[in-house]
């Protein structure tokens, strides 16, 4: 079961009817940068918890004007022009401006955090061609949410590569020219700027029915082995070292999949299995009866682990009217994305790169305990 919400390092997570199934949501408060999250604050509901991206991204229309006007626009260190950013997701691309804000999540506060304001009408130049991959994510309708809270294993969304080189598909001036940005000015995982609870997070979700549930609930806990309610040490969790993006290696159906990750921002399990019938229009797996499968994960402790999961008929599940599913899958080649169905009935840990915990060592790593 999820940790009870109440202490200052916990915040409630809900999955409900937002128009897109399996979207875990929290509320995020943003305020004037440097105010200690005390001035011109607004609480933005329905922000997706995404453990495979890094940094806070909010739709401009979801931010009240008074609060938005109190945010500081970040500028390019060379030209002095306002910064913009491109962010690529499996579902499309987000283009918007970069601003500083104080970010509060329950009792945790991060000051002067670079955030991404997507769909900002003040950014009149169109997204560069190299950014336009898939459909544009510019509105709450596009996202099915007011924003994305990226709390994966990386402190920033690019790191030293963008600090030394103007990389396409990352940072630009508001004139659309690619530019480099110091690490401190990049879109930042706000958890890294918290106090004692800055070394990671735990996403804990209650189990849901195999036929789907109308709603689901859980808790996002900040810190790992820093308080009594966020222990990894002594839990017997499966521990997996990852690369800087949170990826590790798994084996499935005899194939080695080097891009494997636990991603609460994905609504289904994405993986390659042509033995399961596939709906040609949607890509959903549609077995006539629920099928069980296993994946072998290359772990740190133990050395490897077999992870079982079920896949039900996606057409039937989607027609049920429910919103939370633990057995929904879509075909995807050459990688395994353990999306939101994986999280139900588990505590899933994310150790941030360069930060240590007693139970996980120095990040980046992921870990999980199953019910």
CORWOGI-V308068 format. One record per helix or strand of 2 or more residues. SS is the DSSP state (hx for helix, st for strand). FROM is the first residue (numbers start at 1). TO is the last residue. If there is no record, write none. Layout:
# CORWOGI-V308068
{{SS	FROM	TO} {SS	FROM	TO}}
This chain:
# CORWOGI-V308068
{{st	10	15} {st	25	31} {st	42	50} {st	54	59} {hx	60	62} {hx	65	70} {st	72	73} {st	82	89} {st	92	105} {st	108	118} {hx	129	131} {hx	140	143} {st	147	151} {hx	160	164} {st	171	173} {hx	183	185} {hx	190	193} {st	200	205} {st	216	222} {st	238	241} {st	248	252} {st	255	262} {st	269	271} {st	284	285} {st	291	298} {st	304	311} {hx	314	318} {st	329	331} {st	336	338} {hx	340	343} {st	346	351} {st	356	357} {st	361	363} {st	365	370}}
